[in-house]
């Protein structure tokens, strides 16, 4: 009806179907945090891509709630998907056990930016690499469409590579420039801390910044 269409237009709510049940998804009425705890370490054999999308100030009010509604509306409206949804984070697992986890807020000590920076940490994890890449592409399309509603803000996009004790952030633009210069790998160093002297690892640029089947760079 017209009310539902209006709520969907402004990313306030969207109807979803889970198994045989139909529900109206309204993030504003959800708890602050999800029930599950997100495991930082992926399972053996999993492929994972992480992103940190931040702005040098507080995030626009309600941004993650809008993002959740847009994703549910465009990607997970129907099917046997599993949800754990909240205002400040959400976790969605599809029928092939590919998992999307997003949370908003200030970054940790590894995150780039100033003390006032806030952002969205995004993880896509699963056994099948092509499904991880496909889901990330669809999710990023939703995110970019929302960020366009804030033309006065500059959002920085980072790929994230995680070591056991820290994470390293690389701007997507830097990865693109390196690949266009013919580089295939990038040497990523961990942040030195009290518990380690720093680590280094060669990582395929295509695993951090995937390309489409037509050879175009995704997610920029």
C-alpha positions as CSV (number, residue, x, y, z in Angstrom):
1,X,0.0,0.0,0.0
2,X,1.0,3.7,-0.1
3,X,2.2,3.8,3.5
4,X,4.6,0.9,3.0
5,X,5.9,2.4,-0.3
6,X,6.5,5.7,1.5
7,X,8.4,4.0,4.4
8,X,10.6,2.1,1.8
9,X,11.3,5.3,-0.2
10,X,13.0,6.8,2.8
11,X,14.6,3.6,4.0
12,X,12.5,3.6,7.3
13,X,11.0,0.1,6.9
14,X,10.5,-2.7,4.5
15,X,8.3,-5.8,4.5
16,X,10.3,-9.1,4.4
17,X,9.4,-12.7,4.1
18,X,11.1,-15.4,6.3
19,X,10.0,-18.9,5.5
20,X,6.2,-18.6,5.6
21,X,6.1,-15.5,7.8
22,X,5.8,-11.9,6.6
23,X,7.1,-9.1,8.8
24,X,7.6,-5.4,8.6
25,X,11.2,-4.6,9.3
26,X,11.7,-1.3,11.3
27,X,15.3,-0.9,12.5
28,X,14.2,2.0,14.8
29,X,12.4,-0.6,17.0
30,X,15.3,-3.0,17.1
31,X,17.7,-3.5,20.1
32,X,20.9,-1.6,20.0
33,X,23.1,-4.7,19.6
34,X,22.7,-8.2,18.1
35,X,22.4,-11.4,20.2
36,X,25.3,-13.2,18.6
37,X,29.0,-12.1,19.0
38,X,30.9,-11.8,15.7
39,X,34.0,-14.0,15.6
40,X,36.9,-12.0,14.5
41,X,38.8,-15.1,13.2
42,X,37.2,-16.8,10.2
43,X,36.9,-20.5,10.0
44,X,39.5,-22.6,8.1
45,X,38.8,-22.5,4.4
46,X,36.7,-19.4,4.5
47,X,37.3,-16.5,2.1
48,X,36.7,-13.0,3.6
49,X,36.7,-9.4,2.4
50,X,36.5,-6.5,4.9
51,X,35.9,-2.8,4.4
52,X,36.0,0.3,6.6
53,X,34.1,3.3,5.2
54,X,34.6,6.3,7.4
55,X,34.1,10.1,7.6
56,X,36.1,12.5,9.7
57,X,33.2,13.3,12.0
58,X,30.2,11.5,13.4
59,X,28.2,9.4,10.9
60,X,24.9,10.9,9.7
61,X,22.1,10.0,12.1
62,X,20.5,6.7,11.2
63,X,22.9,5.8,8.4
64,X,23.3,2.1,9.3
65,X,19.5,1.7,9.8
66,X,18.9,3.0,6.3
67,X,21.7,0.7,5.0
68,X,20.0,-2.2,6.7
69,X,16.6,-1.4,5.2
70,X,18.1,-0.9,1.7
71,X,20.0,-4.2,1.8
72,X,16.9,-6.1,3.0
73,X,14.8,-4.5,0.3
74,X,17.2,-5.1,-2.5
75,X,18.9,-8.4,-1.6
76,X,17.3,-10.4,1.2
77,X,13.6,-9.6,0.9
78,X,12.7,-13.3,0.4
79,X,14.2,-16.7,1.0
80,X,15.5,-18.9,3.8
81,X,18.0,-16.3,5.1
82,X,18.9,-16.0,8.7
83,X,18.9,-12.6,10.4
84,X,20.3,-11.1,13.6
85,X,19.4,-7.4,13.3
86,X,20.0,-4.4,15.6
87,X,20.3,-0.6,15.3
88,X,24.1,-0.5,15.6
89,X,25.0,-3.8,13.9
90,X,23.5,-6.6,11.9
91,X,24.3,-10.1,10.7
92,X,22.7,-11.9,7.8
93,X,23.5,-15.4,6.5
94,X,22.1,-16.5,3.1
95,X,21.1,-20.0,2.0
96,X,24.7,-20.9,1.0
97,X,26.1,-19.8,4.5
98,X,27.7,-16.7,3.1
99,X,27.6,-14.2,5.9
100,X,27.3,-10.4,5.9
101,X,28.2,-8.5,9.1
102,X,28.1,-4.7,9.5
103,X,28.5,-2.4,12.5
104,X,28.7,1.3,12.8
105,X,30.5,3.6,15.2
106,X,34.0,4.8,16.1
107,X,36.9,2.6,14.9
108,X,39.4,0.9,17.1
109,X,43.0,2.0,17.6
110,X,44.0,0.4,14.3
111,X,41.5,2.5,12.2
112,X,42.7,5.5,10.2
113,X,41.2,8.9,10.8
114,X,41.0,11.3,13.7
115,X,39.6,10.8,17.1
116,X,36.2,12.1,15.9
117,X,36.0,9.7,12.9
118,X,33.2,7.2,12.7
119,X,32.4,4.6,10.0
120,X,30.9,1.4,9.0
121,X,32.9,-1.9,9.3
122,X,31.7,-4.4,6.8
123,X,32.6,-8.1,6.5
124,X,31.6,-10.7,3.9
125,X,32.7,-14.2,4.7
126,X,32.0,-17.7,3.2
127,X,33.3,-20.9,1.8
128,X,32.7,-20.0,-1.9
129,X,34.8,-17.0,-3.1
130,X,32.5,-16.1,-6.0
131,X,29.5,-15.9,-3.7
132,X,31.4,-13.6,-1.3
133,X,32.4,-11.3,-4.2
134,X,28.9,-11.3,-5.6
135,X,27.3,-10.4,-2.2
136,X,29.9,-7.7,-1.6
137,X,29.2,-6.2,-5.0
138,X,25.4,-6.0,-4.3
139,X,25.9,-4.7,-0.8
140,X,28.3,-2.0,-2.0
141,X,25.9,-0.9,-4.6
142,X,23.3,-0.3,-1.8
143,X,25.8,1.5,0.3
144,X,27.0,3.8,-2.4
145,X,23.5,4.8,-3.4
146,X,22.9,5.9,0.2
147,X,26.2,7.8,0.6
148,X,25.2,9.8,-2.5
149,X,22.5,11.4,-0.3
150,X,25.3,13.2,1.6
151,X,27.2,15.1,-1.1
152,X,28.8,17.4,1.5
153,X,30.6,14.6,3.3
154,X,33.8,12.9,2.1
155,X,33.8,9.1,2.9
156,X,37.1,7.3,2.7
157,X,37.0,3.6,1.7
158,X,39.5,1.1,2.9
159,X,40.3,-2.5,2.4
160,X,41.1,-4.3,5.7
161,X,43.6,-7.1,6.1
162,X,43.6,-8.7,9.6
163,X,46.5,-10.2,11.4
164,X,46.1,-12.1,14.7
165,X,46.7,-9.1,16.9
166,X,45.9,-6.1,14.6
167,X,44.4,-4.9,11.3
168,X,45.9,-2.9,8.5
169,X,43.9,-0.5,6.3
170,X,44.7,0.3,2.7
171,X,42.8,2.9,0.7
172,X,40.9,1.4,-2.3
173,X,42.3,4.2,-4.5
174,X,45.9,3.1,-3.6
175,X,45.1,-0.5,-4.5
176,X,43.7,0.6,-7.9
177,X,46.7,2.7,-8.7
178,X,49.1,-0.1,-7.8
179,X,47.2,-2.6,-10.0
180,X,47.1,-0.2,-12.9
181,X,50.8,0.1,-12.6
182,X,51.1,-3.6,-13.1
183,X,51.5,-4.8,-9.5
184,X,49.8,-8.0,-8.5
185,X,50.7,-8.2,-4.9
186,X,51.1,-5.8,-2.0
187,X,53.2,-6.2,1.1
188,X,51.1,-5.5,4.1
189,X,52.6,-4.9,7.4
190,X,50.8,-5.1,10.8
191,X,50.9,-2.4,13.3
192,X,53.6,-2.8,15.9
193,X,52.3,-3.1,19.4
194,X,53.2,-4.3,22.9
195,X,52.4,-7.9,22.0
196,X,54.2,-8.1,18.7
197,X,57.1,-6.6,16.7
198,X,55.0,-6.3,13.5
199,X,54.3,-8.9,10.8
200,X,54.3,-8.7,7.1
201,X,52.5,-10.6,4.4
202,X,52.2,-10.6,0.6
203,X,48.6,-10.3,-0.4
204,X,47.0,-10.5,-3.9
205,X,45.6,-7.2,-4.8
206,X,42.7,-8.9,-6.6
207,X,41.7,-10.4,-3.2
208,X,41.5,-7.0,-1.7
209,X,40.0,-5.2,-4.7
210,X,38.2,-7.7,-6.9
211,X,37.5,-7.1,-10.6
212,X,34.4,-8.0,-12.5
213,X,34.3,-10.7,-15.2
214,X,34.7,-7.7,-17.7
215,X,38.0,-6.7,-16.0
216,X,36.5,-3.6,-14.3
217,X,37.4,-2.6,-10.8
218,X,34.6,-3.2,-8.4
219,X,33.6,-1.2,-5.3
220,X,35.0,2.2,-6.2
